[in-house]
Amino acid sequence: MTLLKLLRLCLAAAALASTSAITTGEATIDAAGNVVTSDGSESVDPSIRHDEELTITITNMSPYRVDLYFDDGEYGSIIGTLEEDETTGINSFLGHNFFVTRHGVKEGLFDELGTENEKRITFKVGQRNQQFTVPEASGPSSNPCQDRFGICKDQAAIGACARSPGWMIVHCCESCDPYLNASELIDPKKRCSKEQLNTPEPVWKAGQGDLNKLFARWATDPKMKSDYGLEVISSPEPEKYGATWENAKDGGPWVVIFDNFLDDREVADLIRGGEVEGYERSTDQGAINEMGEMEKIVSKTRTSSNAWCMHKCDRLAGVKSATTKIEFVTGIPRVNYESFQLLHYDKKQFYRSHHDSSRTDDTPAGHRILTFFLYLTDVEEGGETHFNKLGLSIKPKKGRALVWPSVLDENPELWDSRMYHEAKDVIKGKKRAANHWIHLNDYHTPNDWGCTGSFS
């Protein structure tokens, strides 16, 4: 349990302790610390005042790593993660509630699975020195259509099911059922079919040479050089397009840079956006559950921090300008873009060899066909983007854009295995960067419906 998480819990506890009356679900406690109702009061010690700090322990006996949440009456505030057979102690107050989910997703764990008594595991503080256990036989419910949060009904009533259908179907399925037939659409095979999503035609088609056409247009357009500092590093026809990489003579995949793509305002707002959203330790994608949720797992090959540019970040003028500029030069609409990923590398941090797409991708959004990578700072030493199979490294430079495809020109539904790359260790200084991943198909609609593994 980190100091920050304990502090967050204590702040929540203080806020709860200051209210004039507290409803625990089992008893109501007035400002003097007295039990004023008798329903379930046998589980509440009437001698405990509402401002008395209590210590509880929680032990995870289940076969799952679990995330522990303080129930704040909304979506829960995460306290930490418990491994199998791990015990943690928490300072709390009378009337506090806690719940657990399977690690990396907010799928609640249940006890007495498959019986009439199946129930969500929650912990209600009502005694001194309470010891709670996540039972050995606990697990996800056999009924996937559940409300995970107490706020679900209120959110459904004010139109959240229509505004954020994917998130609400998965997290507030029961409350959204009357509005969206959520009990059917909780199944990602139904929710995420191309027919249900009305998926448009892909931006690049097999056999049309659309990838080569885009890069060739850039390479032969004088304004790309004069306005953005275009330099062709590698191309299939290096002499024709003036590729500058010394090993490009035999031809290779397209790799280009726009040396002065971003202006100072765009750089500043992208950096500010990461600070507004809050950087967290970068994660990898884990297993997908039956609702289509993808588990987030702490990466062993990636030590950077990242944030996703949504909400306040996405409304910053410089952020909007950067996306509009990318849309202009690529001719690909922004509905095909993932939100900006904002990256922060400190000294000795890295991201080992990886590919931005997968070998096959039959999801509605399709492959990530392009990476548009933006450097927001100079780096004194290290931090290069290195293409492992090509032996090519690009040095970070403030305002520079690095662009490469992840798929093949002849068939953009197939990945290009040559495009493995890594972020080299930062040796001196700090590295800030941002990237848009651009998909073959509309990305925004599948993301809204919870069909990309992410439920933001």
C-alpha positions as CSV (number, residue, x, y, z in Angstrom):
1,M,0.0,0.0,0.0
2,T,1.6,3.2,-1.1
3,L,1.6,6.4,0.9
4,L,-0.3,8.1,-1.9
5,K,-3.1,5.5,-1.8
6,L,-3.3,5.6,1.9
7,L,-3.5,9.4,1.8
8,R,-6.3,9.2,-0.8
9,L,-8.2,6.8,1.5
10,C,-7.7,9.0,4.5
11,L,-9.0,12.0,2.6
12,A,-12.1,10.1,1.6
13,A,-12.5,8.9,5.1
14,A,-12.3,12.4,6.5
15,A,-14.9,13.6,4.0
16,L,-17.2,10.8,5.0
17,A,-16.6,11.4,8.7
18,S,-17.6,15.0,8.4
19,T,-21.1,14.4,7.1
20,S,-24.1,14.8,9.4
21,A,-25.5,11.3,8.8
22,I,-24.0,8.3,7.2
23,T,-26.0,5.5,5.5
24,T,-24.1,2.2,5.7
25,G,-26.7,0.0,4.1
26,E,-27.0,-1.8,7.4
27,A,-27.4,1.1,9.8
28,T,-27.5,4.9,9.8
29,I,-25.1,6.8,12.1
30,D,-25.8,10.3,13.2
31,A,-23.2,13.1,13.7
32,A,-22.7,12.0,17.4
33,G,-21.8,8.5,16.3
34,N,-25.1,6.9,17.4
35,V,-26.9,4.1,15.6
36,V,-30.3,5.6,14.8
37,T,-31.9,2.6,12.9
38,S,-32.1,-1.0,13.8
39,D,-32.0,-2.6,10.4
40,G,-28.9,-4.8,10.4
41,S,-27.5,-3.0,13.4
42,E,-26.3,-6.2,14.9
43,S,-23.3,-5.9,12.5
44,V,-22.5,-2.4,13.7
45,D,-20.8,-1.8,17.1
46,P,-22.9,1.0,18.7
47,S,-20.0,2.0,20.9
48,I,-17.9,3.2,17.9
49,R,-18.1,6.9,17.2
50,H,-18.2,8.0,13.6
51,D,-14.8,9.9,13.9
52,E,-12.9,6.9,15.5
53,E,-10.2,5.6,13.2
54,L,-10.5,1.8,12.7
55,T,-8.1,-0.8,11.4
56,I,-9.2,-3.5,9.0
57,T,-7.4,-6.3,7.2
58,I,-8.3,-7.8,3.9
59,T,-6.9,-11.1,2.7
60,N,-7.1,-12.4,-0.9
61,M,-7.7,-16.2,-0.9
62,S,-9.1,-16.2,-4.4
63,P,-7.2,-17.6,-7.4
64,Y,-7.2,-14.1,-8.9
65,R,-5.1,-11.0,-8.6
66,V,-7.7,-8.5,-7.3
67,D,-7.9,-4.7,-7.3
68,L,-9.3,-3.2,-4.0
69,Y,-11.6,-0.2,-4.2
70,F,-13.0,2.2,-1.7
71,D,-16.7,2.6,-2.5
72,D,-17.1,6.4,-2.9
73,G,-20.7,6.1,-4.0
74,E,-19.7,6.7,-7.6
75,Y,-17.2,4.5,-9.5
76,G,-14.9,3.6,-6.6
77,S,-11.4,4.8,-5.8
78,I,-8.7,2.3,-6.3
79,I,-6.6,1.5,-3.2
80,G,-4.2,-1.1,-4.5
81,T,-3.8,-4.6,-5.9
82,L,-3.7,-7.9,-3.8
83,E,-1.9,-10.9,-5.1
84,E,-3.1,-14.4,-4.2
85,D,-2.7,-15.1,-0.4
86,E,-1.7,-11.5,0.2
87,T,-3.1,-9.5,3.2
88,T,-3.2,-5.7,3.6
89,G,-4.2,-3.4,6.4
90,I,-6.2,-0.3,6.0
91,N,-7.1,2.6,8.3
92,S,-10.8,3.3,7.9
93,F,-14.0,4.6,9.6
94,L,-17.4,3.2,10.5
95,G,-19.7,2.9,7.5
96,H,-17.0,2.6,4.9
97,N,-17.5,0.1,2.1
98,F,-15.0,-1.6,-0.1
99,F,-15.3,-3.9,-3.1
100,V,-12.9,-6.0,-5.2
101,T,-12.6,-6.6,-8.9
102,R,-10.5,-8.9,-11.1
103,H,-7.2,-7.1,-11.7
104,G,-7.0,-4.8,-14.6
105,V,-10.7,-4.7,-15.3
106,K,-13.7,-3.6,-13.2
107,E,-15.3,-7.0,-13.3
108,G,-16.6,-7.7,-9.8
109,L,-16.0,-10.9,-7.9
110,F,-18.8,-12.9,-6.4
111,D,-19.3,-15.5,-3.7
112,E,-21.4,-18.7,-3.8
113,L,-21.2,-18.8,-7.5
114,G,-24.0,-20.6,-9.5
115,T,-26.4,-20.7,-6.5
116,E,-29.4,-18.7,-5.5
117,N,-27.2,-17.0,-2.9
118,E,-24.6,-15.7,-5.4
119,K,-23.7,-12.2,-4.3
120,R,-21.1,-9.5,-5.0
121,I,-18.2,-9.4,-2.6
122,T,-18.2,-6.2,-0.6
123,F,-16.8,-5.3,2.8
124,K,-18.7,-3.0,5.2
125,V,-16.9,-1.6,8.2
126,G,-18.9,-1.9,11.4
127,Q,-16.5,-3.3,14.0
128,R,-13.0,-2.7,15.4
129,N,-10.2,-4.9,14.0
130,Q,-12.4,-6.5,11.4
131,Q,-10.7,-9.2,9.2
132,F,-12.2,-9.6,5.7
133,T,-11.5,-12.3,3.2
134,V,-11.9,-12.7,-0.6
135,P,-13.0,-16.3,-0.5
136,E,-11.1,-19.1,-2.3
137,A,-14.1,-20.1,-4.4
138,S,-15.0,-16.6,-5.5
139,G,-14.9,-15.5,-9.1
140,P,-16.8,-13.5,-11.8
141,S,-20.6,-14.0,-12.0
142,S,-22.1,-16.4,-14.5
143,N,-24.5,-13.5,-15.3
144,P,-22.5,-10.9,-17.2
145,C,-25.3,-8.3,-17.2
146,Q,-24.6,-6.6,-13.8
147,D,-24.5,-3.1,-12.5
148,R,-21.0,-2.6,-11.1
149,F,-21.6,0.7,-9.4
150,G,-24.2,2.2,-7.3
151,I,-24.4,5.3,-9.6
152,C,-25.5,3.2,-12.6
153,K,-29.2,3.8,-12.3
154,D,-28.8,7.6,-12.0
155,Q,-26.4,7.7,-14.9
156,A,-28.7,5.7,-17.1
157,A,-31.6,8.0,-16.2
158,I,-29.8,11.1,-17.5
159,G,-28.8,9.5,-20.9
160,A,-25.4,8.0,-20.3
161,C,-26.3,4.8,-22.0
162,A,-26.8,6.6,-25.3
163,R,-23.7,8.9,-24.8
164,S,-21.3,6.2,-23.8
165,P,-22.9,2.9,-25.0
166,G,-19.9,0.6,-24.7
167,W,-18.8,1.7,-21.2
168,M,-22.3,1.7,-19.9
169,I,-23.3,-1.7,-21.4
170,V,-20.3,-3.3,-19.8
171,H,-20.3,-1.5,-16.4
172,C,-24.0,-0.7,-16.0
173,C,-25.7,-3.4,-18.1
174,E,-28.7,-3.9,-15.9
175,S,-29.6,-0.2,-15.8
176,C,-29.0,0.2,-19.6
177,D,-31.1,-2.8,-20.6
178,P,-34.3,-0.9,-21.0
179,Y,-32.5,1.7,-23.2
180,L,-30.2,-0.4,-25.3
181,N,-31.1,-4.0,-24.9
182,A,-27.8,-4.3,-23.0
183,S,-28.4,-7.8,-21.9
184,E,-28.0,-8.9,-25.5
185,L,-25.3,-6.4,-26.5
186,I,-23.1,-7.4,-23.5
187,D,-21.9,-10.1,-25.8
188,P,-19.1,-8.5,-27.9
189,K,-19.9,-10.8,-30.9
190,K,-23.3,-9.0,-31.2
191,R,-22.2,-5.6,-30.0
192,C,-19.1,-5.4,-32.2
193,S,-20.3,-6.8,-35.5
194,K,-19.6,-4.6,-38.5
195,E,-23.4,-4.7,-39.2
196,Q,-24.2,-3.4,-35.7
197,L,-21.5,-0.7,-36.0
198,N,-22.3,0.2,-39.6
199,T,-18.6,0.1,-40.4
200,P,-17.7,2.2,-43.5
201,E,-15.3,1.1,-46.2
202,P,-11.6,1.0,-45.3
203,V,-9.4,4.0,-46.2
204,W,-6.9,1.8,-48.0
205,K,-7.9,-1.2,-50.1
206,A,-6.0,-4.3,-51.2
207,G,-4.5,-4.1,-54.6
208,Q,-4.9,-0.3,-54.9
209,G,-1.4,0.8,-53.8
210,D,-2.9,3.4,-51.4
211,L,0.0,3.3,-49.0
212,N,2.6,3.9,-51.7
213,K,0.4,6.7,-53.2
214,L,0.4,8.6,-49.9
215,F,4.1,8.5,-49.3
216,A,4.9,9.1,-53.0
217,R,2.7,12.2,-52.9
218,W,4.5,13.5,-49.9
219,A,7.9,12.8,-51.5
220,T,7.1,14.7,-54.7
221,D,5.2,17.6,-53.2
222,P,7.6,20.6,-52.8
223,K,5.3,22.2,-50.2
224,M,5.8,19.2,-47.9
225,K,9.5,20.0,-47.9
226,S,9.1,23.7,-47.6
227,D,6.3,23.8,-45.1
228,Y,7.1,20.8,-42.9
229,G,10.7,19.8,-43.7
230,L,9.9,16.5,-45.2
231,E,12.8,14.0,-45.5
232,V,12.5,10.6,-47.0
233,I,14.7,8.3,-44.9
234,S,13.7,4.9,-46.5
235,S,11.5,4.0,-49.4
236,P,10.9,1.1,-51.8
237,E,12.5,3.1,-54.6
238,P,15.2,5.1,-52.8
239,E,16.8,6.8,-55.8
240,K,13.5,7.9,-57.2
241,Y,12.4,9.5,-53.9
242,G,15.7,10.7,-52.7
243,A,16.0,8.5,-49.6
244,T,18.8,9.8,-47.4
245,W,19.5,6.7,-45.2
246,E,22.9,5.3,-46.1
247,N,21.5,1.7,-46.1
248,A,18.5,2.6,-48.2
249,K,20.1,1.8,-51.6
250,D,18.5,-1.6,-51.9
251,G,15.0,-0.3,-51.1
252,G,13.0,-0.8,-47.9
253,P,9.7,0.2,-46.2
254,W,8.7,3.8,-46.1
255,V,10.1,5.8,-43.2
256,V,9.8,9.6,-43.4
257,I,10.3,12.6,-41.1
258,F,8.7,16.0,-41.1
259,D,11.5,18.0,-39.4
260,N,9.5,21.0,-38.3
261,F,5.9,19.6,-38.2
262,L,4.8,21.1,-34.9
263,D,4.9,24.7,-33.8
264,D,5.7,25.8,-30.3
265,R,2.1,26.2,-29.2
266,E,1.3,22.6,-30.4
267,V,4.3,21.2,-28.5
268,A,3.4,23.2,-25.4
269,D,-0.3,22.1,-25.4
270,L,0.6,18.4,-26.0
271,I,3.0,18.5,-23.0
272,R,0.4,20.4,-21.0
273,G,-2.3,17.8,-22.0
274,G,-0.2,15.0,-20.5
275,E,0.1,16.9,-17.2
276,V,-3.7,17.6,-17.2
277,E,-4.6,14.0,-17.8
278,G,-2.0,12.6,-15.5
279,Y,0.8,10.2,-16.4
280,E,0.7,6.6,-15.2
281,R,3.1,3.7,-15.6
282,S,2.7,2.3,-19.1
283,T,0.9,-1.0,-19.4
284,D,0.6,-3.8,-21.9
285,Q,-2.6,-5.5,-23.2
286,G,-3.6,-8.7,-21.4
287,A,-6.4,-11.2,-21.7
288,I,-9.8,-10.3,-22.9
289,N,-12.8,-11.4,-20.9
290,E,-16.2,-12.5,-22.3
291,M,-17.5,-8.9,-22.2
292,G,-14.7,-7.7,-24.4
293,E,-12.7,-6.0,-21.7
294,M,-8.9,-6.1,-22.1
295,E,-6.9,-6.5,-18.9
296,K,-4.1,-3.9,-18.4
297,I,-0.9,-5.4,-17.1
298,V,2.2,-3.7,-16.0
299,S,4.8,-3.9,-18.8
300,K,8.1,-5.6,-18.2
301,T,9.5,-4.3,-21.5
302,R,8.3,-0.7,-21.2
303,T,9.3,1.6,-18.3
304,S,7.9,4.9,-19.5
305,S,4.8,6.7,-18.3
306,N,1.9,7.6,-20.5
307,A,-1.4,9.4,-20.6
308,W,-4.3,9.4,-23.1
309,C,-5.3,12.8,-24.5
310,M,-9.1,12.9,-23.8
311,H,-11.5,15.3,-22.1
312,K,-9.6,18.5,-21.1
313,C,-6.5,17.6,-23.1
314,D,-8.4,17.1,-26.3
315,R,-9.9,20.5,-26.1
316,L,-6.6,22.4,-26.0
317,A,-6.1,24.6,-29.1
318,G,-2.6,23.2,-29.9
319,V,-3.8,19.6,-29.6
320,K,-6.7,20.3,-32.0
321,S,-4.3,22.0,-34.4
322,A,-1.8,19.1,-34.4
323,T,-4.6,16.6,-35.2
324,T,-6.0,18.8,-37.9
325,K,-2.5,19.1,-39.4
326,I,-2.1,15.3,-39.5
327,E,-5.6,14.9,-41.0
328,F,-4.6,17.4,-43.7
329,V,-1.3,15.7,-44.7
330,T,-2.6,12.2,-44.6
331,G,-6.1,12.7,-46.1
332,I,-7.4,10.2,-43.5
333,P,-10.3,11.4,-41.3
334,R,-9.7,11.7,-37.6
335,V,-12.5,9.2,-36.9
336,N,-9.8,6.6,-37.8
337,Y,-7.4,7.9,-35.1
338,E,-6.9,6.7,-31.6
339,S,-6.6,9.6,-29.1
340,F,-3.1,11.0,-28.7
341,Q,-0.9,8.8,-26.6
342,L,1.3,11.1,-24.5
343,L,4.7,9.7,-23.4
344,H,7.1,10.6,-20.7
345,Y,10.6,9.0,-20.5
346,D,12.9,9.8,-17.7
347,K,16.6,8.8,-17.5
348,K,17.2,5.1,-18.1
349,Q,13.6,4.5,-19.2
350,F,12.9,2.6,-22.5
351,Y,10.4,0.6,-24.5
352,R,11.9,-2.6,-25.9
353,S,11.3,-4.0,-29.4
354,H,7.6,-4.2,-30.4
355,H,5.2,-3.8,-33.3
356,D,2.4,-1.2,-33.4
357,S,0.0,-3.7,-35.0
358,S,-0.7,-7.4,-34.7
359,R,-0.1,-10.2,-37.2
360,T,-3.8,-10.3,-37.9
361,D,-6.6,-8.0,-36.9
362,D,-10.2,-8.8,-37.6
363,T,-11.6,-6.2,-35.1
364,P,-14.0,-3.6,-36.5
365,A,-11.4,-0.8,-36.5
366,G,-8.9,-3.0,-38.3
367,H,-5.1,-2.7,-38.3
368,R,-3.1,0.3,-37.1
369,I,-1.9,1.3,-40.6
370,L,0.2,4.3,-39.7
371,T,2.1,5.6,-36.8
372,F,2.4,9.4,-36.7
373,F,5.0,9.9,-33.9
374,L,5.7,13.4,-32.6
375,Y,8.8,14.4,-30.6
376,L,8.0,17.2,-28.1
377,T,11.6,17.7,-26.7
378,D,15.2,17.4,-27.7
379,V,17.0,14.6,-25.8
380,E,20.6,15.3,-24.8
381,E,21.6,11.6,-25.3
382,G,19.7,8.4,-26.1
383,G,16.0,8.1,-26.6
384,E,16.2,7.3,-30.3
385,T,13.4,5.4,-32.2
386,H,15.3,2.4,-33.5
387,F,13.9,0.1,-36.2
388,N,15.3,-3.3,-35.1
389,K,15.1,-5.2,-38.4
390,L,16.3,-2.3,-40.5
391,G,19.1,-1.1,-38.2
392,L,17.8,2.5,-38.5
393,S,17.7,5.0,-35.7
394,I,15.9,8.4,-35.6
395,K,17.0,11.0,-33.0
396,P,14.4,12.9,-31.1
397,K,14.1,16.6,-32.0
398,K,11.5,19.0,-30.7
399,G,8.7,19.5,-33.3
400,R,9.8,16.6,-35.5
401,A,7.3,14.0,-36.8
402,L,8.3,10.5,-37.6
403,V,5.9,8.5,-39.8
404,W,5.9,4.8,-40.8
405,P,3.3,2.2,-42.0
406,S,2.7,-1.0,-40.1
407,V,1.0,-2.8,-43.0
408,L,1.8,-3.8,-46.5
409,D,1.1,-1.7,-49.6
410,E,-0.3,-4.7,-51.6
411,N,-2.7,-5.6,-48.8
412,P,-3.2,-3.3,-45.8
413,E,-5.0,-6.0,-44.0
414,L,-1.6,-7.7,-43.5
415,W,1.1,-6.4,-41.2
416,D,4.6,-5.6,-42.3
417,S,6.9,-7.7,-40.1
418,R,9.9,-5.4,-40.9
419,M,8.5,-2.6,-38.7
420,Y,9.5,-3.7,-35.3
421,H,11.0,-0.8,-33.4
422,E,12.0,0.3,-29.9
423,A,12.5,3.5,-27.8
424,K,16.2,3.4,-26.8
425,D,17.1,4.1,-23.2
426,V,17.3,7.8,-22.3
427,I,20.8,8.3,-21.2
428,K,20.8,12.1,-20.5
429,G,17.8,14.4,-20.3
430,K,14.1,13.7,-20.6
431,K,12.0,12.6,-23.5
432,R,8.4,13.8,-24.2
433,A,6.5,12.5,-27.2
434,A,3.0,11.9,-28.6
435,N,1.5,9.7,-31.2
436,H,-1.6,9.1,-33.2
437,W,-2.2,5.5,-34.3
438,I,-4.3,5.6,-37.5
439,H,-6.5,2.7,-38.3
440,L,-7.7,1.1,-41.5
441,N,-11.4,1.7,-40.5
442,D,-13.4,4.0,-38.4
443,Y,-11.9,3.7,-34.8
444,H,-14.2,6.1,-32.9
445,T,-17.5,4.2,-33.4
446,P,-16.1,0.8,-32.2
447,N,-14.3,2.6,-29.3
448,D,-17.6,4.2,-28.3
449,W,-19.3,0.8,-28.3
450,G,-16.5,-0.9,-26.3
451,C,-15.1,-2.9,-29.2
452,T,-11.5,-2.0,-29.0
453,G,-10.8,-3.5,-25.5
454,S,-10.7,-0.1,-24.0
455,F,-13.5,1.4,-22.0
456,S,-12.6,5.1,-21.5
